[in-house]
Amino acid sequence: MEENTLIWLAKTVTYVTLFYISFIISKLFFKLKNRKINIEKELTLKDNVAFAVTATGYFIGTLIIFVGVLHGESHGLVKDSILIFFYSLFGNILLICSSVINEKIVFGKKFRFYKEIIRDENLGTGFIEAANFIGSGLIVYGAISGRNINLFPENGEIGHYFSDFLSLLFFWLLGQIVLYIFLKIYRNLVKYDFIKEVQKDNNAIGIVYASIFIAISFLYSFASRGDIESWEIALEDIAYHLGLAIILLPLTRLFVEKVILPKSNLTEEIIHQEIPNKGAALIEAFAYIGSAIIISYCM
């Protein structure tokens, strides 16, 4: 067997092993966050689908962060392993912080995720919480998939790593602010009380809200990924992507509605029916996420 093949095989085995370790770390953090909940009971004895969706979203978020480290510049097997371990730890902390922000600030004190997901087994809330984890994973992915300008050149490579860490914190925090603003705009534009609809177990509106969360996070992640050669240019890219999103997301939603359901109204199907139409919600979700993908790859 050639030496290059042996090196490739060793790297592959190492990275896969590191993924297993990072998954165990993620499980410990998820268990810590839900320390008041019997996770196995919710997933097996109660067959709580809402909690299963939440858990799946969390682990998808951690997987996205893991891929983000691999996608970035390689520093050699040993340094890469250290970075993967570090970001597995810190990435989980950021996911949990994002969840707290979503629960306490975006939704407010009157909305209780624990009650909705554990007691009521509200699937719509499960979709939203899962989307929060996936979206935050995408935000972290964008921040760690490239290198920042070395803000501390006198400290050499250590200064560069610390600069990358500060960049991650900045883009994560900015991403949370962007999500809050966009979701606030959405809630002010729609002609219904979003919180009440979710509390009424309207799973369709949960799908729609979750898709907006993922669409905006994808756009933000795509705009912020890669090496930063200029902070001004990096922030301009984010502003251009999000500016287009404000215009094109609702337009694409309207276009998709008129093409697929020319004789129907998505809002009527999702809000005003006795049983909200989850199929219509999936179509609207496609419009938002599809718009985000088109905008990202066309710019």
VOPAGU-2260 file (C-alpha; in pm, 1 decimal, decimal comma):
REM VOPAGU-2260
SITE   aa  ch    i         X         Y         Z
SITE  MET   A    0       0,0       0,0       0,0
SITE  GLU   A    1     138,1     341,4     -97,2
SITE  GLU   A    2     243,4     589,6     172,1
SITE  ASN   A    3      -7,0     853,2      53,5
SITE  THR   A    4    -288,5     600,6      85,2
SITE  LEU   A    5    -181,1     514,6     440,6
SITE  ILE   A    6    -172,2     885,0     534,5
SITE  TRP   A    7    -517,1     939,5     381,2
SITE  LEU   A    8    -652,6     634,7     566,5
SITE  ALA   A    9    -501,7     751,7     897,0
SITE  LYS   A   10    -654,5    1099,1     855,7
SITE  THR   A   11    -995,0     955,1     767,0
SITE  VAL   A   12    -998,5     720,7    1067,8
SITE  THR   A   13    -882,5    1004,4    1294,9
SITE  TYR   A   14   -1150,1    1248,5    1174,9
SITE  VAL   A   15   -1427,2     989,4    1200,6
SITE  THR   A   16   -1310,9     901,4    1552,5
SITE  LEU   A   17   -1307,9    1270,5    1641,8
SITE  PHE   A   18   -1663,6    1297,8    1513,3
SITE  TYR   A   19   -1770,8    1015,5    1745,1
SITE  ILE   A   20   -1599,8    1191,7    2035,7
SITE  SER   A   21   -1763,0    1523,7    1942,6
SITE  PHE   A   22   -2101,1    1349,5    1926,2
SITE  ILE   A   23   -2052,0    1213,3    2279,4
SITE  ILE   A   24   -1960,0    1564,8    2394,8
SITE  SER   A   25   -2274,2    1698,8    2225,0
SITE  LYS   A   26   -2487,9    1440,5    2400,0
SITE  LEU   A   27   -2344,2    1543,6    2737,4
SITE  PHE   A   28   -2417,6    1911,5    2667,6
SITE  PHE   A   29   -2768,5    1830,0    2545,1
SITE  LYS   A   30   -2827,6    1625,5    2858,7
SITE  LEU   A   31   -2695,5    1913,2    3071,2
SITE  LYS   A   32   -2931,1    2158,9    2900,7
SITE  ASN   A   33   -3223,7    1921,2    2956,9
SITE  ARG   A   34   -3114,9    1801,3    3301,9
SITE  LYS   A   35   -3472,2    1823,7    3432,8
SITE  ILE   A   36   -3595,7    1593,7    3156,9
SITE  ASN   A   37   -3570,2    1216,6    3135,3
SITE  ILE   A   38   -3447,8    1206,1    2776,1
SITE  GLU   A   39   -3484,9     831,9    2725,4
SITE  LYS   A   40   -3837,4     837,4    2868,1
SITE  GLU   A   41   -3941,7    1120,5    2634,4
SITE  LEU   A   42   -3797,5     947,9    2327,7
SITE  THR   A   43   -3912,8     592,7    2397,1
SITE  LEU   A   44   -4186,2     549,2    2660,0
SITE  LYS   A   45   -4373,7     870,2    2573,0
SITE  ASP   A   46   -4281,2     868,1    2201,5
SITE  ASN   A   47   -4256,7    1247,7    2224,5
SITE  VAL   A   48   -4205,6    1345,1    1859,2
SITE  ALA   A   49   -4171,0    1715,1    1944,6
SITE  PHE   A   50   -3876,0    1641,1    2173,0
SITE  ALA   A   51   -3727,8    1399,9    1917,8
SITE  VAL   A   52   -3738,2    1674,4    1653,2
SITE  THR   A   53   -3569,5    1914,5    1897,9
SITE  ALA   A   54   -3296,4    1662,8    1980,2
SITE  THR   A   55   -3238,8    1585,7    1612,0
SITE  GLY   A   56   -3208,1    1956,9    1534,6
SITE  TYR   A   57   -2949,3    1994,4    1810,2
SITE  PHE   A   58   -2732,8    1712,8    1680,4
SITE  ILE   A   59   -2762,5    1840,2    1321,4
SITE  GLY   A   60   -2638,7    2176,5    1451,0
SITE  THR   A   61   -2333,9    2013,2    1612,2
SITE  LEU   A   62   -2267,1    1816,1    1292,2
SITE  ILE   A   63   -2269,6    2139,7    1089,2
SITE  ILE   A   64   -2014,8    2290,3    1330,1
SITE  PHE   A   65   -1793,3    1982,4    1297,2
SITE  VAL   A   66   -1804,4    2008,5     916,7
SITE  GLY   A   67   -1721,4    2379,3     946,4
SITE  VAL   A   68   -1392,6    2298,5    1119,6
SITE  LEU   A   69   -1305,3    2040,3     851,8
SITE  HIS   A   70   -1399,6    2284,6     575,4
SITE  GLY   A   71   -1155,0    2543,8     699,7
SITE  GLU   A   72    -781,1    2555,3     635,9
SITE  SER   A   73    -593,2    2244,9     751,4
SITE  HIS   A   74    -319,6    2302,8    1008,2
SITE  GLY   A   75    -192,9    1946,2    1021,9
SITE  LEU   A   76    -352,2    1643,4    1184,6
SITE  VAL   A   77    -255,4    1727,4    1543,6
SITE  LYS   A   78    -365,3    2093,5    1530,7
SITE  ASP   A   79    -681,0    2001,0    1339,1
SITE  SER   A   80    -767,9    1748,9    1610,4
SITE  ILE   A   81    -720,3    2012,7    1881,9
SITE  LEU   A   82    -936,7    2262,1    1689,4
SITE  ILE   A   83   -1211,5    2004,7    1635,0
SITE  PHE   A   84   -1212,4    1919,9    2006,0
SITE  PHE   A   85   -1217,2    2288,0    2105,3
SITE  TYR   A   86   -1495,4    2388,7    1867,2
SITE  SER   A   87   -1696,9    2081,4    1963,9
SITE  LEU   A   88   -1691,6    2209,4    2320,2
SITE  PHE   A   89   -1741,9    2576,8    2248,5
SITE  GLY   A   90   -1987,3    2516,0    1962,8
SITE  ASN   A   91   -2218,4    2333,0    2201,5
SITE  ILE   A   92   -2202,7    2625,7    2441,9
SITE  LEU   A   93   -2302,1    2864,6    2160,6
SITE  LEU   A   94   -2591,9    2638,5    2056,2
SITE  ILE   A   95   -2726,9    2638,3    2410,9
SITE  CYS   A   96   -2681,5    3016,6    2441,5
SITE  SER   A   97   -2869,5    3058,5    2110,8
SITE  SER   A   98   -3152,0    2847,0    2248,2
SITE  VAL   A   99   -3174,0    3062,4    2560,5
SITE  ILE   A  100   -3182,5    3380,2    2348,9
SITE  ASN   A  101   -3456,0    3231,7    2131,3
SITE  GLU   A  102   -3662,9    3126,9    2430,5
SITE  LYS   A  103   -3620,5    3435,2    2650,2
SITE  ILE   A  104   -3581,3    3722,7    2402,7
SITE  VAL   A  105   -3738,4    3624,4    2069,7
SITE  PHE   A  106   -4044,3    3453,0    2216,8
SITE  GLY   A  107   -4063,8    3633,6    2549,4
SITE  LYS   A  108   -4152,3    3534,2    2902,8
SITE  LYS   A  109   -4507,8    3419,8    2829,5
SITE  PHE   A  110   -4393,3    3138,0    2602,6
SITE  ARG   A  111   -4252,2    2830,5    2775,4
SITE  PHE   A  112   -4062,3    2588,8    2554,3
SITE  TYR   A  113   -4051,6    2326,8    2830,5
SITE  LYS   A  114   -4428,4    2329,1    2866,4
SITE  GLU   A  115   -4491,5    2328,0    2492,1
SITE  ILE   A  116   -4246,6    2050,5    2404,9
SITE  ILE   A  117   -4252,1    1827,5    2713,8
SITE  ARG   A  118   -4601,1    1865,9    2860,1
SITE  ASP   A  119   -4802,3    1948,1    2548,8
SITE  GLU   A  120   -4572,4    1766,1    2302,5
SITE  ASN   A  121   -4623,5    2058,2    2063,2
SITE  LEU   A  122   -4463,5    1952,0    1736,0
SITE  GLY   A  123   -4466,6    2306,2    1592,7
SITE  THR   A  124   -4253,9    2426,5    1884,2
SITE  GLY   A  125   -4024,1    2129,4    1828,0
SITE  PHE   A  126   -3971,0    2240,8    1467,2
SITE  ILE   A  127   -3888,0    2594,5    1581,7
SITE  GLU   A  128   -3640,9    2482,7    1847,8
SITE  ALA   A  129   -3476,5    2240,9    1602,9
SITE  ALA   A  130   -3447,4    2518,8    1344,8
SITE  ASN   A  131   -3287,1    2739,6    1609,1
SITE  PHE   A  132   -3014,7    2480,0    1666,5
SITE  ILE   A  133   -2963,9    2419,2    1293,0
SITE  GLY   A  134   -2956,9    2792,5    1221,3
SITE  SER   A  135   -2706,6    2859,0    1497,9
SITE  GLY   A  136   -2494,4    2571,9    1367,9
SITE  LEU   A  137   -2494,2    2737,8    1025,4
SITE  ILE   A  138   -2392,1    3071,6    1178,9
SITE  VAL   A  139   -2099,4    2907,9    1359,0
SITE  TYR   A  140   -2009,8    2718,5    1039,7
SITE  GLY   A  141   -1977,6    3044,6     847,7
SITE  ALA   A  142   -1760,8    3197,7    1118,6
SITE  ILE   A  143   -1512,1    2908,7    1150,2
SITE  SER   A  144   -1485,9    2794,4     788,4
SITE  GLY   A  145   -1217,4    3054,2     711,8
SITE  ARG   A  146    -947,5    3257,6     882,6
SITE  ASN   A  147    -967,3    3607,6    1022,4
SITE  ILE   A  148    -710,6    3885,4     986,4
SITE  ASN   A  149    -443,3    3841,6    1251,7
SITE  LEU   A  150    -530,3    4113,4    1501,7
SITE  PHE   A  151    -226,4    4027,6    1715,9
SITE  PRO   A  152      60,4    3974,3    1467,5
SITE  GLU   A  153     321,3    4020,0    1740,4
SITE  ASN   A  154     197,0    3691,4    1894,5
SITE  GLY   A  155     241,9    3493,2    1573,8
SITE  GLU   A  156      22,2    3189,2    1513,2
SITE  ILE   A  157    -127,4    3199,0    1863,8
SITE  GLY   A  158    -245,1    3553,9    1792,3
SITE  HIS   A  159    -402,6    3431,1    1468,8
SITE  TYR   A  160    -594,9    3154,8    1649,6
SITE  PHE   A  161    -714,7    3404,8    1909,7
SITE  SER   A  162    -824,5    3639,0    1628,4
SITE  ASP   A  163   -1023,6    3352,8    1475,1
SITE  PHE   A  164   -1189,7    3294,2    1812,5
SITE  LEU   A  165   -1284,3    3662,0    1849,6
SITE  SER   A  166   -1420,1    3654,8    1493,1
SITE  LEU   A  167   -1638,3    3357,5    1584,5
SITE  LEU   A  168   -1780,9    3540,8    1886,9
SITE  PHE   A  169   -1848,7    3854,3    1682,4
SITE  PHE   A  170   -2022,1    3677,7    1392,2
SITE  TRP   A  171   -2222,8    3455,8    1626,8
SITE  LEU   A  172   -2348,5    3755,7    1824,4
SITE  LEU   A  173   -2420,4    3953,2    1506,8
SITE  GLY   A  174   -2606,4    3650,8    1370,4
SITE  GLN   A  175   -2830,7    3639,6    1676,6
SITE  ILE   A  176   -2910,8    4009,3    1632,4
SITE  VAL   A  177   -2986,1    3958,2    1261,0
SITE  LEU   A  178   -3218,9    3666,0    1336,2
SITE  TYR   A  179   -3401,3    3866,6    1602,7
SITE  ILE   A  180   -3454,3    4160,7    1364,3
SITE  PHE   A  181   -3576,9    3944,2    1075,7
SITE  LEU   A  182   -3811,2    3740,1    1293,2
SITE  LYS   A  183   -3943,7    4060,6    1450,6
SITE  ILE   A  184   -4012,1    4202,0    1102,7
SITE  TYR   A  185   -4191,4    3882,9    1001,1
SITE  ARG   A  186   -4411,4    3882,6    1310,4
SITE  ASN   A  187   -4504,6    4247,8    1252,2
SITE  LEU   A  188   -4593,3    4187,6     887,1
SITE  VAL   A  189   -4821,3    3886,6     922,8
SITE  LYS   A  190   -5188,9    3936,9    1002,4
SITE  TYR   A  191   -5210,4    3687,5    1285,5
SITE  ASP   A  192   -5071,6    3636,2    1635,0
SITE  PHE   A  193   -4783,2    3400,2    1573,8
SITE  ILE   A  194   -4731,2    3306,1    1940,3
SITE  LYS   A  195   -5096,6    3217,7    1992,0
SITE  GLU   A  196   -5100,3    3005,5    1678,0
SITE  VAL   A  197   -4802,6    2805,1    1799,5
SITE  GLN   A  198   -4958,1    2765,1    2143,8
SITE  LYS   A  199   -5275,7    2637,1    1975,9
SITE  ASP   A  200   -5063,0    2348,8    1842,1
SITE  ASN   A  201   -5064,2    2488,4    1489,0
SITE  ASN   A  202   -4781,6    2270,6    1357,3
SITE  ALA   A  203   -4807,3    2430,5    1013,4
SITE  ILE   A  204   -4703,9    2772,2    1141,8
SITE  GLY   A  205   -4418,9    2605,7    1329,2
SITE  ILE   A  206   -4291,1    2466,0     997,5
SITE  VAL   A  207   -4311,1    2810,5     834,0
SITE  TYR   A  208   -4134,1    2988,6    1120,0
SITE  ALA   A  209   -3864,2    2721,3    1132,2
SITE  SER   A  210   -3801,4    2758,7     757,7
SITE  ILE   A  211   -3752,2    3135,8     795,1
SITE  PHE   A  212   -3504,6    3069,3    1076,1
SITE  ILE   A  213   -3302,9    2831,9     856,3
SITE  ALA   A  214   -3326,7    3050,8     544,3
SITE  ILE   A  215   -3189,2    3362,1     716,2
SITE  SER   A  216   -2920,1    3160,3     894,5
SITE  PHE   A  217   -2813,5    3000,9     565,1
SITE  LEU   A  218   -2786,7    3339,9     396,4
SITE  TYR   A  219   -2589,0    3483,9     684,9
SITE  SER   A  220   -2360,4    3180,2     700,4
SITE  PHE   A  221   -2295,8    3190,2     326,5
SITE  ALA   A  222   -2212,6    3561,2     337,9
SITE  SER   A  223   -1975,8    3531,9     635,6
SITE  ARG   A  224   -1791,1    3214,3     538,2
SITE  GLY   A  225   -1434,2    3201,8     406,8
SITE  ASP   A  226   -1124,4    3403,7     489,1
SITE  ILE   A  227   -1167,3    3764,6     602,7
SITE  GLU   A  228    -934,4    3995,8     414,6
SITE  SER   A  229   -1125,1    4310,4     511,9
SITE  TRP   A  230   -1387,4    4357,6     783,3
SITE  GLU   A  231   -1552,7    4625,9     573,3
SITE  ILE   A  232   -1594,1    4391,6     276,8
SITE  ALA   A  233   -1714,4    4107,5     501,7
SITE  LEU   A  234   -1986,1    4322,5     658,0
SITE  GLU   A  235   -2085,5    4460,9     317,2
SITE  ASP   A  236   -2134,9    4106,0     185,6
SITE  ILE   A  237   -2362,0    4026,1     478,1
SITE  ALA   A  238   -2559,2    4348,4     425,0
SITE  TYR   A  239   -2605,1    4274,4      51,1
SITE  HIS   A  240   -2725,4    3919,4     115,6
SITE  LEU   A  241   -2970,1    4021,9     386,7
SITE  GLY   A  242   -3090,5    4325,8     191,6
SITE  LEU   A  243   -3181,4    4103,3    -101,1
SITE  ALA   A  244   -3346,7    3860,2     138,7
SITE  ILE   A  245   -3586,5    4127,4     265,3
SITE  ILE   A  246   -3702,7    4183,8     -93,4
SITE  LEU   A  247   -3680,7    3840,5    -252,8
SITE  LEU   A  248   -3803,2    3608,2      23,0
SITE  PRO   A  249   -4161,4    3743,1      25,1
SITE  LEU   A  250   -4159,5    3781,4    -355,6
SITE  THR   A  251   -4050,9    3420,1    -404,1
SITE  ARG   A  252   -4311,7    3306,8    -155,4
SITE  LEU   A  253   -4579,4    3489,2    -358,8
SITE  PHE   A  254   -4442,4    3348,2    -686,2
SITE  VAL   A  255   -4442,1    2990,2    -555,6
SITE  GLU   A  256   -4795,7    3033,3    -421,3
SITE  LYS   A  257   -4928,5    3156,8    -756,3
SITE  VAL   A  258   -4749,3    2885,9    -955,9
SITE  ILE   A  259   -4826,4    2583,8    -735,7
SITE  LEU   A  260   -5157,1    2693,7    -581,4
SITE  PRO   A  261   -5299,9    2958,0    -820,7
SITE  LYS   A  262   -5654,6    2925,5    -681,6
SITE  SER   A  263   -5564,2    2910,0    -313,9
SITE  ASN   A  264   -5408,4    3126,3     -44,7
SITE  LEU   A  265   -5124,4    2987,6     166,8
SITE  THR   A  266   -5212,1    3197,7     469,3
SITE  GLU   A  267   -5574,1    3079,6     458,5
SITE  GLU   A  268   -5456,7    2719,8     437,5
SITE  ILE   A  269   -5210,5    2753,5     724,5
SITE  ILE   A  270   -5404,3    2977,7     964,5
SITE  HIS   A  271   -5777,8    2984,4     902,6
SITE  GLN   A  272   -5862,4    2618,6     850,2
SITE  GLU   A  273   -5996,1    2404,5    1132,6
SITE  ILE   A  274   -5700,9    2170,4    1076,7
SITE  PRO   A  275   -5401,4    2378,6     956,4
SITE  ASN   A  276   -5262,3    2254,0     626,1
SITE  LYS   A  277   -4909,5    2126,0     691,2
SITE  GLY   A  278   -4866,2    2052,5     319,7
SITE  ALA   A  279   -4920,3    2420,3     238,9
SITE  ALA   A  280   -4671,5    2507,2     514,2
SITE  LEU   A  281   -4409,2    2286,0     350,5
SITE  ILE   A  282   -4462,1    2468,2      20,3
SITE  GLU   A  283   -4412,0    2804,0     191,8
SITE  ALA   A  284   -4105,6    2665,4     367,6
SITE  PHE   A  285   -3964,3    2560,9      30,3
SITE  ALA   A  286   -4014,6    2915,4     -96,9
SITE  TYR   A  287   -3812,0    3068,7     187,3
SITE  ILE   A  288   -3529,0    2814,3     193,1
SITE  GLY   A  289   -3519,6    2798,1    -187,2
SITE  SER   A  290   -3489,4    3177,2    -201,5
SITE  ALA   A  291   -3199,3    3171,1      41,6
SITE  ILE   A  292   -3014,0    2913,7    -168,7
SITE  ILE   A  293   -3076,2    3101,7    -495,4
SITE  ILE   A  294   -2965,0    3435,9    -346,7
SITE  SER   A  295   -2649,5    3280,2    -198,7
SITE  TYR   A  296   -2532,4    3108,4    -516,7
SITE  CYS   A  297   -2628,6    3390,8    -753,8
SITE  MET   A  298   -2430,9    3662,6    -576,5
